[in-house]
Amino acid sequence: MTLPNVLTLLRFLLIPVYLYVFLSGHETSAFLIMLLAGLTDVLDGYIARKRQQVTELGSMLDPLADKLMMLTVVFSLLYIKWIPWQAAAAVVFRDAGMIVASVLFKVRGKKTVPANAMGKLTTVLFYLAILLIVMRVKHSVPFLWVVITFSFLTTSIYAISVKRVNEEGN
């Protein structure tokens, strides 16, 4: 068990902590927990690359932890009606689709590619949109829609990259 994998597992453990704090009515504190989870994501990736501790387990669990945290946050914001159901549905469709596609690729022995700069930017923009929503900033929900649209664009680019990598292997 490498340190990056421990940090990824910590991110999984932060999901119920986030939920408990959020549902207790402490939205700002819950957002800080989400930021802590995001920090562990950055840290585990940095350590894994720097120490050459990139593992198959970590490459599967890391994006899963990220997507599950994001889905949890989206559902919590939907629960208190801070975002429209359509926005939540779009995020769920994209993230659940990426989780299912990733599992199918792994099961079928297909290659995936690491997150690119646009994917990382998408994550940062989602965090920013959520911060703006939690801070109740005007136009934060329209900004979320921009981020959701951008996320579908980056997902399409990612899918093209995965397709190319798998075609090259044939």
BAPADREN-684182 format. One line per field, with one value per atom (N, C-alpha, C, O): atom name; x, y, z. Coordinates in steps of 0.1 Angstrom, whole numbers. Layout:
BEGIN
site c(CA, ...)
X c(X, ...)
Y c(Y, ...)
Z c(Z, ...)
***
This chain:
BEGIN
site c(N, CA, C, O, N, CA, C, O, N, CA, C, O, N, CA, C, O, N, CA, C, O, N, CA, C, O, N, CA, C, O, N, CA, C, O, N, CA, C, O, N, CA, C, O, N, CA, C, O, N, CA, C, O, N, CA, C, O, N, CA, C, O, N, CA, C, O, N, CA, C, O, N, CA, C, O, N, CA, C, O, N, CA, C, O, N, CA, C, O, N, CA, C, O, N, CA, C, O, N, CA, C, O, N, CA, C, O, N, CA, C, O, N, CA, C, O, N, CA, C, O, N, CA, C, O, N, CA, C, O, N, CA, C, O, N, CA, C, O, N, CA, C, O, N, CA, C, O, N, CA, C, O, N, CA, C, O, N, CA, C, O, N, CA, C, O, N, CA, C, O, N, CA, C, O, N, CA, C, O, N, CA, C, O, N, CA, C, O, N, CA, C, O, N, CA, C, O, N, CA, C, O, N, CA, C, O, N, CA, C, O, N, CA, C, O, N, CA, C, O, N, CA, C, O, N, CA, C, O, N, CA, C, O, N, CA, C, O, N, CA, C, O, N, CA, C, O, N, CA, C, O, N, CA, C, O, N, CA, C, O, N, CA, C, O, N, CA, C, O, N, CA, C, O, N, CA, C, O, N, CA, C, O, N, CA, C, O, N, CA, C, O, N, CA, C, O, N, CA, C, O, N, CA, C, O, N, CA, C, O, N, CA, C, O, N, CA, C, O, N, CA, C, O, N, CA, C, O, N, CA, C, O, N, CA, C, O, N, CA, C, O, N, CA, C, O, N, CA, C, O, N, CA, C, O, N, CA, C, O, N, CA, C, O, N, CA, C, O, N, CA, C, O, N, CA, C, O, N, CA, C, O, N, CA, C, O, N, CA, C, O, N, CA, C, O, N, CA, C, O, N, CA, C, O, N, CA, C, O, N, CA, C, O, N, CA, C, O, N, CA, C, O, N, CA, C, O, N, CA, C, O, N, CA, C, O, N, CA, C, O, N, CA, C, O, N, CA, C, O, N, CA, C, O, N, CA, C, O, N, CA, C, O, N, CA, C, O, N, CA, C, O, N, CA, C, O, N, CA, C, O, N, CA, C, O, N, CA, C, O, N, CA, C, O, N, CA, C, O, N, CA, C, O, N, CA, C, O, N, CA, C, O, N, CA, C, O, N, CA, C, O, N, CA, C, O, N, CA, C, O, N, CA, C, O, N, CA, C, O, N, CA, C, O, N, CA, C, O, N, CA, C, O, N, CA, C, O, N, CA, C, O, N, CA, C, O, N, CA, C, O, N, CA, C, O, N, CA, C, O, N, CA, C, O, N, CA, C, O, N, CA, C, O, N, CA, C, O, N, CA, C, O, N, CA, C, O, N, CA, C, O, N, CA, C, O, N, CA, C, O, N, CA, C, O, N, CA, C, O, N, CA, C, O, N, CA, C, O, N, CA, C, O, N, CA, C, O, N, CA, C, O, N, CA, C, O, N, CA, C, O, N, CA, C, O, N, CA, C, O, N, CA, C, O, N, CA, C, O, N, CA, C, O, N, CA, C, O, N, CA, C, O, N, CA, C, O, N, CA, C, O, N, CA, C, O, N, CA, C, O, N, CA, C, O, N, CA, C, O, N, CA, C, O, N, CA, C, O, N, CA, C, O, N, CA, C, O, N, CA, C, O, N, CA, C, O, N, CA, C, O, N, CA, C, O, N, CA, C, O, N, CA, C, O)
X c(9, 0, 9, 16, 9, 17, 10, -2, 18, 12, 2, -9, 4, -7, -20, -30, -19, -31, -38, -50, -30, -36, -43, -54, -38, -44, -57, -67, -57, -69, -80, -91, -76, -85, -91, -103, -82, -87, -98, -108, -96, -107, -120, -131, -120, -132, -138, -150, -130, -135, -140, -149, -135, -140, -154, -161, -159, -172, -183, -191, -184, -194, -192, -202, -179, -177, -183, -190, -181, -187, -202, -208, -208, -222, -228, -237, -221, -226, -225, -235, -214, -213, -223, -229, -224, -234, -248, -255, -252, -266, -268, -280, -258, -259, -261, -262, -261, -264, -252, -253, -240, -228, -222, -211, -228, -224, -210, -203, -206, -193, -182, -172, -185, -175, -174, -164, -186, -186, -178, -170, -179, -171, -156, -148, -152, -138, -134, -122, -142, -139, -137, -128, -146, -144, -131, -124, -127, -114, -103, -93, -104, -94, -93, -82, -104, -104, -97, -89, -99, -93, -78, -70, -74, -60, -53, -42, -60, -54, -53, -43, -62, -61, -48, -41, -46, -34, -21, -12, -22, -10, -7, 5, -17, -15, -9, 0, -14, -9, 5, 14, 8, 22, 32, 42, 28, 37, 39, 50, 28, 28, 38, 46, 37, 46, 61, 70, 62, 76, 83, 95, 76, 83, 81, 85, 76, 73, 65, 69, 54, 45, 32, 22, 31, 19, 15, 23, 3, -1, -14, -21, -16, -28, -40, -50, -39, -50, -52, -64, -42, -43, -49, -58, -45, -51, -66, -73, -70, -85, -92, -103, -87, -94, -94, -104, -83, -82, -93, -100, -96, -107, -120, -130, -122, -134, -137, -148, -127, -128, -132, -141, -126, -129, -144, -151, -148, -162, -172, -182, -169, -179, -180, -191, -169, -170, -178, -187, -175, -183, -197, -206, -201, -215, -221, -233, -214, -220, -223, -233, -213, -215, -227, -235, -228, -239, -252, -262, -253, -266, -269, -281, -259, -262, -267, -276, -261, -266, -280, -288, -282, -296, -306, -317, -302, -311, -316, -327, -307, -311, -316, -318, -317, -322, -314, -319, -301, -292, -288, -282, -290, -288, -300, -307, -303, -315, -312, -301, -323, -321, -315, -308, -317, -312, -296, -289, -291, -276, -271, -261, -278, -274, -274, -265, -285, -286, -275, -270, -271, -260, -247, -240, -244, -232, -232, -222, -244, -245, -243, -236, -250, -249, -234, -229, -227, -213, -204, -197, -205, -196, -199, -190, -212, -215, -211, -207, -213, -209, -194, -189, -186, -172, -168, -158, -175, -172, -174, -166, -186, -190, -181, -176, -178, -169, -155, -149, -150, -137, -137, -127, -147, -148, -149, -142, -157, -158, -144, -141, -137, -124, -115, -107, -114, -105, -109, -100, -122, -126, -123, -119, -124, -121, -106, -102, -98, -83, -79, -68, -88, -85, -76, -76, -69, -61, -69, -79, -66, -71, -59, -48, -62, -51, -52, -63, -41, -42, -50, -51, -55, -62, -53, -41, -58, -50, -52, -60, -45, -46, -61, -65, -68, -82, -91, -100, -88, -96, -93, -102, -81, -77, -83, -88, -83, -89, -104, -110, -111, -125, -127, -137, -119, -121, -119, -127, -109, -107, -120, -124, -125, -137, -149, -157, -150, -161, -160, -170, -148, -146, -149, -155, -145, -148, -163, -168, -170, -184, -191, -201, -187, -193, -190, -198, -178, -174, -184, -189, -186, -195, -209, -216, -213, -227, -228, -238, -218, -219, -218, -225, -210, -209, -221, -222, -230, -243, -240, -247, -230, -226, -236, -240, -240, -249, -243, -231, -251, -248, -239, -233, -238, -230, -236, -229, -249, -256, -254, -250, -255, -252, -237, -234, -228, -214, -213, -205, -220, -220, -224, -218, -234, -238, -227, -225, -219, -208, -197, -192, -195, -185, -190, -182, -203, -209, -207, -203, -210, -208, -193, -190, -184, -170, -166, -158, -172, -169, -173, -166, -184, -188, -178, -175, -173, -163, -150, -145, -145, -133, -135, -125, -146, -149, -148, -143, -154, -153, -139, -135, -131, -117, -109, -101, -113, -107, -111, -102, -123, -128, -121, -118, -118, -111, -97, -91, -90, -77, -77, -68, -86, -87, -89, -83, -98, -100, -87, -84, -80, -67, -57, -51, -56, -46, -50, -41, -63, -67, -66, -64, -68, -66, -52, -49, -43, -28, -23, -14, -30, -25, -30, -25, -39, -43, -35, -38)
Y c(-12, 0, 12, 15, 20, 32, 44, 43, 54, 66, 72, 77, 73, 78, 70, 76, 57, 49, 52, 51, 54, 57, 70, 72, 80, 93, 92, 98, 83, 80, 74, 78, 64, 58, 68, 68, 78, 88, 96, 100, 99, 106, 99, 105, 85, 77, 79, 81, 80, 81, 95, 97, 105, 119, 121, 130, 112, 113, 113, 122, 102, 102, 114, 119, 118, 129, 142, 149, 144, 155, 155, 165, 143, 142, 145, 153, 140, 142, 157, 163, 163, 178, 186, 195, 183, 190, 189, 199, 176, 174, 179, 180, 182, 189, 204, 211, 209, 223, 231, 244, 225, 233, 232, 226, 239, 238, 243, 237, 254, 259, 250, 248, 244, 234, 222, 216, 218, 207, 210, 201, 222, 226, 225, 221, 229, 228, 213, 210, 204, 190, 186, 178, 191, 187, 193, 186, 205, 210, 202, 200, 197, 188, 175, 171, 170, 158, 162, 154, 174, 178, 180, 177, 185, 186, 172, 170, 162, 149, 143, 135, 147, 143, 148, 141, 161, 167, 161, 158, 159, 154, 140, 136, 131, 117, 116, 108, 124, 124, 128, 122, 139, 144, 134, 131, 128, 118, 106, 101, 101, 89, 91, 82, 103, 105, 108, 102, 116, 119, 107, 105, 98, 86, 74, 63, 76, 65, 54, 42, 58, 49, 48, 46, 50, 49, 34, 26, 30, 16, 14, 24, 2, -1, 2, 7, -2, 1, 16, 20, 23, 38, 44, 53, 39, 45, 42, 48, 31, 28, 36, 41, 36, 41, 57, 63, 63, 77, 84, 93, 81, 88, 84, 92, 72, 68, 76, 81, 78, 87, 101, 107, 106, 120, 121, 130, 111, 112, 109, 116, 100, 98, 110, 113, 117, 129, 140, 146, 141, 151, 148, 157, 135, 131, 134, 138, 131, 133, 148, 152, 157, 171, 176, 184, 171, 175, 171, 179, 158, 154, 162, 165, 166, 174, 188, 193, 194, 207, 206, 215, 195, 193, 191, 196, 184, 181, 194, 194, 204, 216, 226, 238, 222, 230, 242, 253, 240, 251, 250, 259, 238, 237, 230, 223, 232, 226, 211, 207, 203, 189, 186, 176, 195, 192, 193, 185, 202, 203, 191, 185, 186, 174, 162, 154, 161, 150, 150, 139, 162, 162, 158, 150, 162, 158, 143, 136, 138, 124, 115, 105, 120, 113, 112, 101, 123, 124, 115, 106, 117, 110, 95, 87, 92, 78, 71, 60, 78, 73, 70, 60, 79, 77, 66, 59, 64, 53, 40, 31, 39, 26, 24, 12, 34, 32, 27, 18, 33, 29, 15, 7, 10, -4, -13, -23, -9, -18, -19, -30, -8, -8, -17, -25, -16, -24, -39, -47, -42, -56, -62, -74, -54, -59, -58, -61, -53, -53, -41, -41, -31, -20, -10, -10, -1, 9, 22, 25, 28, 42, 51, 47, 64, 74, 82, 84, 87, 96, 109, 113, 115, 127, 138, 139, 145, 155, 169, 170, 179, 192, 198, 204, 195, 200, 193, 199, 180, 173, 178, 180, 182, 188, 201, 205, 209, 222, 221, 229, 211, 209, 206, 212, 198, 196, 209, 212, 217, 230, 239, 245, 239, 247, 242, 250, 229, 224, 228, 232, 228, 232, 247, 251, 255, 269, 272, 280, 265, 266, 262, 269, 252, 248, 258, 261, 263, 274, 286, 291, 290, 301, 298, 307, 286, 282, 282, 288, 276, 276, 290, 293, 299, 313, 321, 333, 315, 321, 333, 344, 332, 343, 343, 333, 355, 357, 351, 352, 345, 339, 326, 322, 320, 308, 296, 288, 295, 284, 285, 275, 297, 298, 294, 288, 298, 294, 279, 273, 273, 258, 252, 242, 258, 253, 254, 245, 265, 266, 255, 249, 253, 242, 228, 220, 226, 213, 211, 201, 222, 222, 219, 211, 226, 224, 210, 204, 204, 190, 180, 170, 183, 173, 175, 165, 187, 189, 181, 174, 183, 176, 161, 154, 156, 142, 137, 126, 144, 140, 139, 130, 149, 149, 137, 131, 134, 123, 110, 101, 109, 97, 94, 83, 105, 104, 99, 91, 104, 100, 85, 78, 81, 66, 58, 47, 63, 55, 54, 43, 65, 65, 55, 47, 55, 47, 32, 24, 29, 15, 11, -1, 20, 17, 15, 6, 22, 21, 7, 1, 2, -11, -23, -34, -21, -32, -33, -42)
Z c(0, 0, 0, 10, -11, -12, -6, -4, -3, 3, -7, -2, -20, -29, -28, -28, -26, -25, -12, -11, -1, 12, 11, 16, 4, 2, -6, -3, -16, -23, -15, -15, -6, 3, 13, 17, 17, 26, 19, 26, 6, -1, -1, 0, -2, -1, 13, 14, 23, 37, 40, 48, 32, 34, 28, 32, 20, 14, 24, 25, 33, 43, 54, 59, 56, 65, 59, 66, 46, 39, 41, 44, 38, 38, 52, 54, 62, 76, 79, 85, 76, 79, 71, 76, 58, 50, 55, 56, 58, 62, 76, 80, 83, 96, 95, 105, 83, 80, 80, 81, 79, 78, 64, 62, 55, 41, 38, 30, 45, 42, 48, 41, 59, 65, 56, 54, 51, 42, 29, 24, 24, 13, 16, 7, 28, 32, 32, 29, 36, 35, 21, 18, 12, -2, -8, -15, -3, -7, -2, -9, 10, 16, 7, 4, 3, -6, -19, -24, -24, -37, -35, -44, -23, -20, -19, -24, -14, -13, -27, -30, -36, -50, -57, -63, -55, -61, -55, -62, -42, -35, -39, -41, -39, -43, -57, -60, -66, -80, -80, -87, -73, -73, -67, -73, -56, -49, -58, -59, -64, -72, -84, -87, -90, -101, -97, -102, -86, -81, -76, -79, -69, -63, -72, -68, -84, -93, -86, -87, -80, -73, -79, -72, -92, -99, -100, -105, -95, -95, -102, -105, -106, -113, -104, -108, -91, -81, -80, -80, -79, -78, -90, -89, -102, -114, -116, -124, -109, -110, -99, -101, -87, -75, -75, -71, -80, -80, -87, -81, -100, -106, -101, -101, -95, -89, -77, -75, -69, -56, -60, -54, -71, -75, -80, -76, -88, -93, -82, -82, -73, -62, -53, -49, -51, -43, -50, -44, -63, -71, -71, -70, -73, -74, -60, -60, -49, -36, -34, -29, -38, -37, -45, -40, -57, -66, -60, -60, -55, -49, -37, -35, -29, -17, -21, -14, -31, -35, -42, -40, -48, -54, -42, -43, -32, -21, -14, -10, -13, -7, -17, -14, -30, -41, -44, -48, -43, -47, -61, -67, -67, -82, -87, -80, -100, -106, -109, -111, -110, -112, -125, -127, -135, -148, -148, -155, -140, -139, -132, -136, -121, -114, -123, -124, -131, -141, -151, -154, -156, -166, -160, -166, -147, -141, -138, -140, -133, -130, -143, -143, -154, -167, -171, -175, -170, -175, -166, -171, -153, -143, -142, -142, -142, -141, -154, -154, -165, -178, -179, -184, -173, -173, -164, -167, -153, -144, -151, -150, -157, -163, -175, -177, -183, -194, -190, -196, -179, -173, -169, -172, -162, -158, -170, -170, -180, -192, -199, -204, -200, -206, -198, -204, -185, -177, -179, -180, -178, -179, -193, -194, -203, -217, -220, -231, -210, -213, -222, -228, -223, -232, -224, -212, -231, -225, -222, -229, -211, -209, -209, -209, -208, -208, -195, -190, -190, -179, -182, -193, -171, -173, -179, -176, -189, -195, -189, -179, -193, -187, -188, -178, -198, -199, -189, -183, -187, -176, -162, -154, -160, -147, -146, -135, -157, -156, -154, -146, -159, -157, -142, -137, -136, -121, -113, -105, -117, -110, -112, -102, -124, -127, -119, -115, -118, -110, -95, -89, -90, -76, -75, -65, -84, -84, -85, -77, -94, -95, -81, -77, -75, -62, -52, -44, -51, -42, -44, -34, -56, -59, -55, -49, -57, -53, -37, -32, -31, -16, -10, 0, -16, -11, -16, -13, -23, -28, -37, -36, -45, -55, -66, -72, -70, -81, -94, -96, -102, -114, -113, -122, -101, -99, -106, -111, -106, -113, -129, -135, -135, -149, -152, -162, -142, -144, -143, -151, -134, -133, -147, -151, -154, -167, -177, -185, -176, -185, -182, -192, -170, -166, -170, -175, -169, -173, -188, -193, -196, -210, -214, -222, -207, -209, -206, -213, -195, -191, -202, -204, -209, -220, -231, -238, -234, -244, -240, -249, -228, -224, -224, -226, -220, -220, -234, -237, -244, -258, -263, -270, -259, -263, -257, -263, -244, -237, -244, -246, -248, -255, -268, -272, -275, -288, -285, -293, -274, -271, -267, -272, -260, -256, -269, -270, -278, -290, -298, -303, -299, -307, -301, -308, -288, -281, -283, -285, -283, -285, -300, -302, -309, -323, -327, -335, -320, -323, -318, -324, -308, -303, -311, -310, -321, -330, -342, -350)
***
